[in-house]
Amino acid sequence: MSVTSKELQAVFISRYIENGWYVIAGIGAGIQRAGVILAHLTHCPDLKIVMSDYFVDFLKDTEIGDFRSYTETGLKKNAEYMIPPEIRYETACRIDLMFAGGMQIDRFGNTNLIGIGSDFKKIRLRGAGSIGATSMTSLVKRYIIFTNNHNKRTFVEKCDFISTIGWNKGGADAREKLGLLGEGPQYVITPLCVMDFTEQSKELRLKHLMPNVSLESVMENTGFSLVIPEKVERMPEPNELELEVLRNRIDPSGILRR
């Protein structure tokens, strides 16, 4: 059976995560959560997974259920510890990885969750808002930008508003100049490809293409010039264990195969 791009994205996320990390798995983030749980069940037994206000352990959970939409009630059966709201941001510096999204994403990994339009008083399309992402991405050690859309409306030359600062206007010292902690955004994952950032200018660079996606398609659907390396590789394939755990324990209903 062929592997879907959603499954490949989950495996990519899983392989990036290291044992012992503290990871915020995201809200309403199916692929990201699947990737985090996959890491926990395959090579990161000491992973500390944060979902909602809880640290969650899935090692003994034989029926994970719908990994996309864990509510606070559903989390309690796997929760090891509840994070008091008053210390949530105080503990952010201990987080090794989180995920951020954006209605708009620019070449330096700045994202916009505020809205679309040049005038704040006349926003054409209002977004969800930063919902704490502005503060959290300024404090955590690193994060991955994730989007379910890859087109010129999403990948823009300049964001109308900025809800999370990636590499600002570019440069390896851009975040340090602003007093932002951590290593900033490391990857951008889309339905078409995975991108990382160049070492010096911190511009988005193509890293992996999804199956059946051409280089031309990525370039045509990006609103700025991507850095293209000499060799662009396809997404790495999952091994037998990863696919077995992903399909039989995490996603037996085939959500990522639809």
DOMAR-163597 format. One line per 8 residues: number of its first residue (from 0); their letters; for each residue x, y, z of C-alpha. Coordinates in pm, 1 decimal, padded with zeros to 6 digits. Example, Ala and Ser with C-alpha at 12.3 -4.5 7.8 and 13.67 -1.06 7.14 Angstrom:
! DOMAR-163597
0) AS) 01230.0,-00450.0,00780.0; 01367.0,-00106.0,00714.0
END
This chain:
! DOMAR-163597
0) MSVTSKEL) 00000.0,00000.0,00000.0; 00131.2,00344.2,-00088.7; 00221.0,00592.7,00182.5; 00031.5,00922.5,00182.8; 00191.2,01265.1,00210.0; 00020.6,01311.9,00549.0; 00185.4,00995.7,00679.4; 00520.9,01108.7,00541.9
8) QAVFISRY) 00482.3,01440.8,00720.6; 00406.8,01263.6,01048.5; 00712.8,01040.0,01007.0; 00933.2,01341.2,00926.6; 00819.5,01511.9,01247.1; 00872.5,01193.7,01446.9; 01230.2,01147.5,01327.3; 01319.0,01506.3,01412.3
16) IENGWYVI) 01218.1,01464.8,01777.2; 01478.5,01348.3,02029.4; 01426.4,01141.5,02342.3; 01382.4,01346.6,02657.1; 01244.8,01653.1,02478.2; 00947.8,01851.5,02603.2; 00710.2,01893.2,02307.7; 00384.9,02088.2,02272.1
24) AGIGAGIQ) 00180.2,01876.3,02033.8; -00056.9,02150.5,01920.5; -00430.4,02217.8,01922.6; -00641.4,02069.3,01643.7; -00319.4,01955.7,01479.6; -00372.3,01600.9,01354.7; -00055.1,01539.0,01155.1; 00165.5,01709.4,01411.1
32) RAGVILAH) 00012.8,01512.8,01697.2; 00047.0,01186.7,01507.2; 00415.2,01263.3,01451.4; 00475.3,01342.3,01817.6; 00297.2,01028.5,01938.0; 00486.1,00820.7,01679.5; 00816.3,00945.7,01818.7; 00700.7,00858.9,02170.7
40) LTHCPDLK) 00602.5,00504.1,02074.0; 00908.6,00424.3,01861.1; 01226.5,00594.2,01981.5; 01143.1,00852.3,02250.9; 01011.7,00669.9,02560.9; 01110.5,00962.8,02782.5; 00934.8,01222.8,02567.0; 00731.9,01478.1,02764.0
48) IVMSDYFV) 00422.9,01556.5,02555.0; 00219.0,01866.0,02636.5; -00143.0,01861.8,02519.2; -00372.5,02133.3,02647.4; -00256.7,02184.7,03008.6; -00135.5,01828.6,03061.1; 00178.4,01621.1,03027.9; 00055.7,01304.6,02855.3
56) DFLKDTEI) 00204.6,00953.2,02835.3; 00083.8,00721.8,02555.3; 00313.5,00423.9,02616.4; 00048.7,00221.4,02800.5; -00244.3,00343.5,02591.3; -00356.4,00062.8,02361.4; -00652.9,00261.4,02226.8; -00542.4,00614.8,02152.2
64) GDFRSYTE) -00863.9,00708.9,01972.3; -00898.4,01023.6,01762.8; -00556.0,01181.3,01806.1; -00672.7,01502.6,01635.3; -00918.9,01628.5,01892.4; -00821.2,01538.1,02244.5; -01025.2,01748.9,02485.3; -00929.1,01813.2,02843.9
72) TGLKKNAE) -01164.6,01534.8,02953.9; -01017.2,01287.0,02708.0; -00663.1,01371.4,02808.1; -00708.1,01290.7,03172.8; -00675.7,00914.8,03128.1; -00318.2,00961.2,02999.7; -00222.7,01270.9,03196.7; 00072.5,01251.5,03434.0
80) YMIPPEIR) 00069.6,01613.2,03543.8; -00139.0,01927.3,03498.4; 00038.8,02254.9,03427.4; -00107.7,02535.5,03642.0; -00213.1,02823.2,03411.8; -00025.4,03080.1,03620.8; 00313.0,02920.7,03541.8; 00247.7,02826.5,03177.5
88) YETACRID) 00475.6,03092.7,03029.9; 00733.5,03052.6,03304.3; 00789.9,02694.7,03188.3; 00799.2,02782.1,02815.3; 01179.1,02803.8,02809.3; 01192.7,02431.7,02890.3; 00994.3,02340.9,02579.1; 01219.3,02187.4,02313.2
96) LMFAGGMQ) 00968.0,02192.0,02026.6; 00628.5,02334.5,01938.9; 00431.6,02398.1,01620.1; 00303.7,02723.4,01472.6; 00069.3,02798.4,01184.2; -00015.5,03094.3,00967.7; -00265.2,03235.4,00721.0; 00041.9,03397.7,00566.2
104) IDRFGNTN) 00408.0,03294.1,00579.8; 00694.7,03496.7,00434.8; 01042.5,03399.4,00315.1; 01193.3,03447.4,00662.9; 00939.4,03237.2,00849.1; 00735.0,03523.4,00991.0; 00370.5,03419.3,01014.2; 00033.5,03591.3,01027.7
112) LIGIGSDF) -00263.3,03455.6,01222.6; -00425.8,03797.7,01268.4; -00601.9,03857.3,00938.3; -00577.8,03956.1,00572.5; -00582.3,04322.6,00473.3; -00356.4,04627.2,00486.7; -00571.9,04816.6,00739.9; -00631.6,04659.7,01080.5
120) KKIRLRGA) -00967.5,04838.3,01104.3; -01079.2,04692.5,00771.1; -00952.6,04334.4,00775.7; -01097.4,04139.6,00483.8; -01054.3,03800.3,00647.9; -00998.9,03765.1,01020.4; -00781.5,03484.8,01152.9; -00784.1,03297.1,01480.4
128) GSIGATSM) -00536.9,03536.1,01639.5; -00200.3,03448.7,01787.0; -00354.8,03257.3,02082.6; -00029.3,03277.2,02277.8; 00190.4,03183.2,01980.9; 00362.6,03523.6,01981.5; 00493.8,03471.2,02332.7; 00557.4,03099.1,02309.5
136) TSLVKRYI) 00761.0,03109.3,01986.3; 00972.6,03381.5,02146.0; 01057.2,03155.8,02440.0; 01070.8,02790.5,02329.9; 01394.2,02633.5,02205.9; 01269.3,02570.0,01851.3; 00951.4,02529.8,01648.4; 00814.5,02397.0,01320.5
144) IFTNNHNK) 00575.7,02595.6,01102.0; 00294.6,02382.1,00965.3; 00027.5,02468.0,00709.2; -00237.3,02271.4,00521.3; -00218.4,02514.9,00229.1; 00058.8,02587.3,-00017.4; -00033.7,02867.3,-00255.5; 00053.8,03229.9,-00324.9
152) RTFVEKCD) -00208.9,03351.4,-00078.5; -00031.1,03166.3,00200.9; 00333.5,03209.4,00099.0; 00366.6,03583.5,00049.4; 00645.7,03834.3,00001.4; 00529.9,04025.1,00309.5; 00276.9,03932.1,00578.1; -00003.9,04182.6,00630.0
160) FISTIGWN) 00045.0,04138.6,01004.6; 00298.6,03938.1,01204.3; 00182.2,03714.0,01486.9; 00504.5,03511.1,01523.2; 00848.0,03644.3,01434.3; 01064.3,03389.3,01258.3; 01384.9,03544.4,01129.1; 01238.5,03895.5,01099.0
168) KGGADARE) 01409.7,04053.3,00794.2; 01675.1,03783.8,00765.4; 02016.4,03701.3,00902.0; 02144.5,03440.4,01145.6; 02149.8,03699.3,01426.0; 01801.9,03838.2,01355.1; 01636.9,03684.1,01660.2; 01925.6,03766.0,01891.0
176) KLGLLGEG) 01901.4,04133.3,01791.2; 01537.3,04133.0,01899.3; 01610.5,03955.7,02226.0; 01419.9,03643.4,02123.2; 01524.7,03316.5,02281.7; 01576.6,02977.8,02121.9; 01672.1,02868.5,01772.4; 01355.6,02991.6,01600.5
184) PQYVITPL) 01169.8,02810.8,01321.4; 01354.4,02507.7,01184.2; 01120.9,02375.7,00913.9; 00807.0,02467.8,00724.5; 00589.7,02167.7,00635.0; 00321.5,02193.4,00364.9; 00116.7,01952.0,00149.4; 00371.9,02004.5,-00129.8
192) CVMDFTEQ) 00708.4,02001.7,00043.1; 00929.0,02051.9,00345.1; 01146.5,02362.2,00362.5; 01424.8,02465.1,00596.4; 01622.0,02789.7,00627.0; 01960.8,02884.0,00484.6; 02236.3,02910.4,00742.0; 02330.6,03276.4,00689.5
200) SKELRLKH) 02040.7,03468.7,00533.5; 01772.6,03249.3,00697.4; 01563.9,03245.9,00380.1; 01331.9,02955.7,00310.5; 01501.4,02675.3,00118.1; 01339.5,02372.6,-00041.3; 01442.6,02047.4,00128.7; 01202.3,01763.8,00034.0
208) LMPNVSLE) 00928.0,01722.7,-00225.5; 00613.0,01526.3,-00149.3; 00525.5,01230.9,-00377.0; 00399.7,01329.4,-00722.3; 00483.7,01696.0,-00661.3; 00716.6,01871.1,-00904.9; 00967.0,02144.7,-00835.1; 00778.1,02365.3,-01080.2
216) SVMENTGF) 00455.0,02317.9,-00885.0; 00617.4,02434.0,-00562.6; 00770.7,02738.7,-00729.2; 00445.3,02831.1,-00904.6; 00255.1,02819.2,-00576.4; 00500.9,03025.8,-00373.9; 00473.2,03404.7,-00375.1; 00848.4,03463.8,-00355.7
224) SLVIPEKV) 01167.8,03305.7,-00487.5; 01262.2,02998.7,-00286.6; 01623.6,02901.4,-00242.5; 01664.2,02581.7,-00446.0; 01959.8,02352.5,-00361.9; 02150.9,02165.5,-00630.7; 01980.5,01840.6,-00531.4; 01620.7,01822.0,-00408.6
232) ERMPEPNE) 01523.2,01489.8,-00253.2; 01186.1,01325.8,-00208.4; 01039.0,01279.4,00138.9; 01207.2,00992.0,00324.8; 00999.9,00673.2,00333.8; 00889.7,00525.8,00668.9; 01041.2,00201.2,00787.9; 00834.4,-00106.0,00874.6
240) LELEVLRN) 00808.3,-00025.9,01245.9; 00705.4,00335.9,01189.3; 00433.0,00238.0,00945.0; 00304.8,-00042.0,01168.7; 00279.5,00183.2,01475.4; 00134.5,00474.0,01280.1; -00138.3,00270.5,01111.8; -00224.1,00016.8,01380.3
248) RIDPSGIL) -00184.2,00205.3,01708.4; -00213.5,00575.3,01628.0; -00432.8,00590.2,01319.1; -00622.7,00260.8,01274.5; -00920.8,00446.3,01125.4; -00703.2,00581.1,00842.2; -00745.1,00953.4,00903.8; -00402.0,01023.9,00754.2
256) RR) -00477.5,00803.5,00454.7; -00780.8,01001.2,00340.5
END
